Amino acid sequence: MSDANQTETEYIVEYADGPLAGTTERRLLIGGKVDDRIGAVAAIEGLESLFWYVAGEERSVGGEKYVKYHFDAPDSDPVEADLEDESL
């Protein structure tokens, strides 16, 4: 795949805040557009959780599209472990 083709089909997700803040990943453009909302599964304190993020600012760096995604806390799993559910 050529670099020009890659920039037309992929973009880089930048997690701006929430549990995944500071991390990035590559995703495919669907119909030439970025996802308005994405879900990400991550283990926090050993517990797998689903976190939702909403698209924000877009920019181009070195011919690649970067999109900042912001944490959607109300629709996501809780970040903190429930101490009552933990076994001793």
N, C-alpha and C positions, 0 to 999 in steps of 0.2 A: 504494500500500500504506500503510495507516495505521500509526502508531507502535506501537499495541497489537498489531497483527498481526505486525509485524516482530520484536518481542521474543519472540513465541511461536514463531517459525520460525528465528531466528538466534541465534548466540552469538559471543562474541569470544574467540579463542584468544590467550593470553599465553604466549609462549615464555620460560620461567623461566631456562633455562640452555642449555648447548651452543652450537653455532654460530649459532643464531638468537636467542640471548638478547636480551631487550629489544624484540623485534619483536612485532607483533600482526597478526591477520587475522580476517575474519568468515567463519564457516562456517554451514551449514544444520544445524538439528536434524533428526535422522532418527528418525521415530516419537516425537518430543518429547524425545529424549535426545541427549546429546553423544556424540561418538566416544570410545571408551575408548583408542584408539590411532590416531595419524595419521602419515602420511608426508609429508615436505616435501622438495622438490628445490631445491637452492641451489648457486650457483657459489662455491666457496672457492678462492682463489688461481687463478682461471681454470678450475678443474676442477669439472664438474657432479657433485654427490653426492646420494645419498638419505639423509635423516636421519629416524629414527623417534622419536616422542615419545609419552609415556603421560600420560593425564589425571590431574590431581591436584585441588587445592582448587577449589571453585566458590564464587562470590559474586555478588551482585546490586548493581549501581551504576546509579543513575538509571533503574531499570526494565529494564536490560539485564543479561544473564547473562554473566559472565566466568569462564573456566576456565583455570587454570595448567597447562601441559604441561611435563613434565620429560624431558630428553634420555635416550634409551635407547641408550647408546654401543655395547654389544655387538652390537646388531642393525643399527646404522647403518654407512654407509661410513666409512672412516678420514677424519679431519678434516685430517690433515697430508698434503701431497703426497709421493709416493714419489720421492725425488731420483734414483734409478736409472732411472726411466722418463722423466725429462725430457730433451729434446734440448738440445744446447748451441748 
